[in-house]
Amino acid sequence: MPIQKRCTLARSDDLDPTGDLDPTDALTVRDLAGLLKQVSARAGSPSLRALERAADRANQSLPRSSVAEMLAGKRLPRQELLLTFLEVCGLPSSALPRWLAVWDRLAAREADPTADRRAPFGDDLINDLRTAGLARIGTTFMTGLNWAALFAGVRELDIYVAYGQTWTRMNSRDLALAAARPGTRIRVILADPEDALTVELLADRFATTKELRRRIHTTRADYTALRCEDGATIDIRYRPGDRTLAFYRFDDTAVLNFYSHTRSRAAAVPVLVCRRPGALFDFVAAEWEAVLAGSRPV
């Protein structure tokens, strides 16, 4: 639905006043109506006339009778009506994909009521992928992705790894190009080589007791060497603790790579590529803020 002009009754910033409401809890049209009533309440319980007028000012349509029917849960509303209602009530555009995915699921169920009985998880895979923002799934981390395309034009690069020596060396040329670009920001968080418990845990996982500290220091030196006058801001940090995954965030795209508990480098591990907007990208962004808060500058 094209949005010509944004007009809300709640707030004009990007904060979601309904952030703790999970539309995926809606299993029926009545469930959806109950959630929409909560959305309306958090927008100040505007009258149907106020909602209609707010939509009119944005060149959208939100008839009072249709809204009343939608909030009563009598039938699934039109997709355009639902999205307009959510926008008028102050939801940011980043929150809309989750609600759209729920609408798609309920619409599919109305079209084929037997769908949920045919499979234990229904037919929601496409909707799940859309909500998650998942762009690709694989098991070949180093060579299976087009890293050069991810680096192209990147302005904000966040890297969270144990030491990442092989990946750093493999992408040294693209890292150097990004580091030389004015206005770019590169942040790297490595395992803390001075924390004895961290070293013990990771040395056991990677079977590199004698080499682990050296590899961390070598990777730090590689990123330090990327600093240049008038180039990118490069922030290098250490964080104690175990690692269950590594991730790389290139602006609005993130790559997640899980660590294996086997000691075989040949083990196939999941690699996920996700984009904003999406719940999986939001997870990466939240994880980054958490690990950043627990890190220390080198």
Helices and strands as residue ranges (DSSP letters): G 23-25, H 29-42, H 48-57, H 64-72, H 79-88, G 93-95, H 96-111, H 115-118, H 125-132, E 134-138, H 147-151, E 156-160, H 165-170, H 172-179, E 185-191, H 196-206, H 212-224, E 233-239, E 245-250, E 253-258, E 271-275, H 279-293, E 296-297
